[in-house]
């Protein structure tokens, strides 16, 4: 993990949430938390914060809430470009 991403997004959890969503397109809190070994509450808190700020959108699917990027927000397009570059720079084992 690039420490600059942690600084930009406030913490490692937020950075990993965003990288996960950039890689997979959408996801739910439990899967994201399990992927990185984070606590579910911490992951849910970051997802909620990012949604409240207009970075993410969520929708219900059964008993799950799926999160994805809010592509109607023009700043999100630039954010996704940055995340894509960061994903491409990761060693193969980290992707």
C-alpha distance (Angstrom), angle and dihedral (degrees) to the residues before:
residue distance angle dihedral
X1 . . .
X2 3.76 . .
X3 3.84 107.3 .
X4 3.80 89.1 -145.6
X5 3.83 89.1 66.1
X6 3.80 90.1 53.2
X7 3.80 89.7 51.4
X8 3.81 93.0 46.8
X9 3.80 95.4 48.0
X10 3.80 97.0 36.7
X11 3.78 99.5 -113.5
X12 3.79 145.4 12.7
X13 3.80 94.1 -98.1
X14 3.81 93.5 57.9
X15 3.81 91.7 46.2
X16 3.81 92.0 50.3
X17 3.81 92.4 46.3
X18 3.79 90.1 54.6
X19 3.81 93.7 45.2
X20 3.81 90.2 49.4
X21 3.80 92.4 51.6
X22 3.79 91.7 46.1
X23 3.80 90.0 52.0
X24 3.81 99.0 42.9
X25 3.81 103.4 25.0
X26 3.80 95.0 -129.7
X27 3.77 140.3 11.9
X28 3.77 146.8 166.4
X29 3.79 127.2 -115.3
X30 3.79 97.3 -107.4
X31 3.81 94.4 52.6
X32 3.80 92.7 46.0
X33 3.82 92.0 47.6
X34 3.80 92.2 48.0
X35 3.82 92.8 47.7
X36 3.80 92.4 57.9
X37 3.80 100.0 28.1
X38 3.81 92.6 -114.7
X39 3.77 126.3 146.0
X40 3.80 114.4 -95.5
X41 3.83 93.6 -126.9
X42 3.80 92.3 52.0
X43 3.81 91.1 49.7
X44 3.81 92.9 46.9
X45 3.80 89.8 49.9
X46 3.81 91.9 55.0
X47 3.80 92.9 45.6
X48 3.81 90.7 50.7
X49 3.82 92.1 47.5
X50 3.81 92.5 49.4
X51 3.80 90.8 47.4
X52 3.82 92.3 49.2
X53 3.81 89.2 52.5
X54 3.82 92.5 52.2
X55 3.80 97.2 -110.6
X56 3.82 94.8 110.7
X57 3.78 137.7 32.3
X58 3.78 126.4 -155.1
X59 3.77 136.6 -158.4
X60 3.77 133.6 -174.8
X61 3.78 119.0 -112.2
X62 3.79 108.8 179.9
X63 3.79 105.9 -54.3
X64 3.82 93.1 -20.8
X65 3.77 131.0 89.0
X66 3.81 111.1 -143.3
X67 3.79 118.9 -156.5
X68 3.80 128.2 -155.0
X69 3.80 137.3 160.2
X70 3.79 119.8 -73.6
X71 3.79 97.0 -123.9
X72 3.81 90.7 -179.0
X73 3.80 87.6 72.9
X74 3.84 106.7 84.5
X75 3.81 92.5 -151.2
X76 3.80 89.4 59.0
X77 3.82 89.7 64.5
X78 3.81 90.0 60.2
X79 3.78 91.3 43.8
X80 3.81 90.7 53.0
X81 3.81 90.9 51.2
X82 3.80 89.5 54.6
X83 3.80 91.9 47.2
X84 3.81 91.4 49.0
X85 3.81 90.3 53.5
X86 3.80 90.3 48.9
X87 3.81 91.9 49.7
X88 3.80 90.7 50.0
X89 3.80 90.0 52.2
X90 3.81 94.2 54.3
X91 3.80 117.4 103.7
X92 3.82 112.2 -105.2
X93 3.84 92.4 -107.2
X94 3.84 91.1 58.4
X95 3.80 96.5 52.9
